[in-house]
Amino acid sequence: MTSAWSRRDAEEALAKRLLERDAPRKKSVLKTFGEMVDEYLAQKRALGKRSIRNDEMATAAFLAEFGRARPLTEIREAEVARYAERRLTERSQRLKRSVRPATVNRQLAILRALLRLAKKRRYLTDVPEFDMAKEPEGRLRFLSEDEAARLLAACEEASSDRRMISQRSPYLFAIVTIALNTGMRKGEILGLAWERVDFARGVILLERTKSGRRREVPMNRAVDRVLADLREKQARASDDGVPRGPVFRRTDGSAWGNIRNAFEGACEAAKVFDFRFHDLRHTFGSWLVMRGRPLKEVQELLGHASITMTMRYAHLAPDRLRDAVASLEDFSTKSAQEAVKAALHPVTARQN
């Protein structure tokens, strides 16, 4: 049997290609903006997106702007730009301050994702292009060692019965200690379960993180000590001597909940000003860099998806940068000497 084509085979293949080329393309399905919002949110919920509440709030704002019945194909770049410009001049009712560029950009990113999904499902042929607002460099507030000592002392007091009810939390000292020594996010700490604490290996296992990746967080002695104390107390209260479920729990076994009032009270008592809980994570990263740890290590410990986020700490390692520049001194001096020698004695230089 030969693999060579006959003339008839070639003519049939050409005719088929011409038919495919000239066939009318599948038209986009007519879809309203409201219907697309419903599809987008349904997909994100099905995928288990953790920040789905942000998507719900952003799409609600765009529904108010464009209307549910608006054809998806009529969403224009100019309208999105006007929305973004207006939002930047508004004031947040909840936070009592101007809306920040980062907030507007998170909303625009959700709209872009929605429109890209619409194109993927052939409801749109093209996705409108719009610019993001320019964001200032991210906040980087971290504790000095003296501030950290005062804050931990205040947290230990807040964990006792001597503070007023609104500013008391029996777990505040342990929670802040873990944040300072691991860089874990507040949600990761408050959602920690005993099944995720591996004392034998000295690590905390995080299954669901902001980046969507699993990661292991090493425990130092301070973290091991506060968790071991909690485990011992809860083991005594359990039927079989094995604590299970949330590490930070209420008497009914449910997760502890909010520590905002207690933390703000501790900061005030410690005279640590302009400081938020997330800044404990910045403190962890900053201290590591200032102690000479490579940025790649810091990236892995903080669970950053890319080195870009970790680079905010780079300026805290001036010695590392000086050492990098100093490494060129011998090279540049030797090169300069050879260049002068070649200019003054060209024949000798060529012979060498």
C-alpha angles and dihedrals in degrees: 000000000000125000092207117116121238121224089254092054091052093049092050092049091049091049090051092051091049091052091051091049095049097041113113113259119246109267122233114262112248107246133169123230091244092054090050091051089054092050093046094051091045090055093048092049091049090052090050097241107190096209094050089130089066090052091049093052094045095048090047088057092050092047088055089049101045103019128236095261095052111119109248091228090062096064104114134196093237092057092051090049092051090050092052093047092050093047091054090059094049129093124233109242093201098046096032094226140092117289108260125230090241090059092051091046092053089054093047090049090056091049090050091051090050092051092047090053088051090054091047089054090047096247088120132034094201134022115229112245120226134169125245121234116259110257125208118237111285122265116265112185117158136169127256114227090255092052090048092053092050092047094050090050090052091047091052089053091047088055090061131073094254096086126079115268095252092056099039129101123163090210102044096102092049093045094050091044090054092047093050094047102040107026089230118160120251093249091051091052098044090046094049116129127198090241087067096053112090107190092174092061095029096236141116114224115218113195101174115038133163091260091050092241130118115242140175119227116204117229120222123202094274092055093042090051098052093044093046090052091051092046091052093051094047092044090059090053095049125087096237099029093251118112115219138179125020116015090210104046145158123238090268091056097254122129114281099242129198124020097172098112093045093048094047089048091052092050090051093048091048092047090237104149135193090018131137130189091252088059087071085069090051089050091054092050094044095049091051093053093045088054091056102259114153117255090238090061091048090050091054094046093049092044095234112172091218137019090244092083092047092052090077086079096050095095090062091070103067092151090058091052092046090051090051092053092042090056088070095056098089092042095050093044093051092046092050092050092050091049092053091046091052092050094050098039108026095164094051091046091053091049090052 
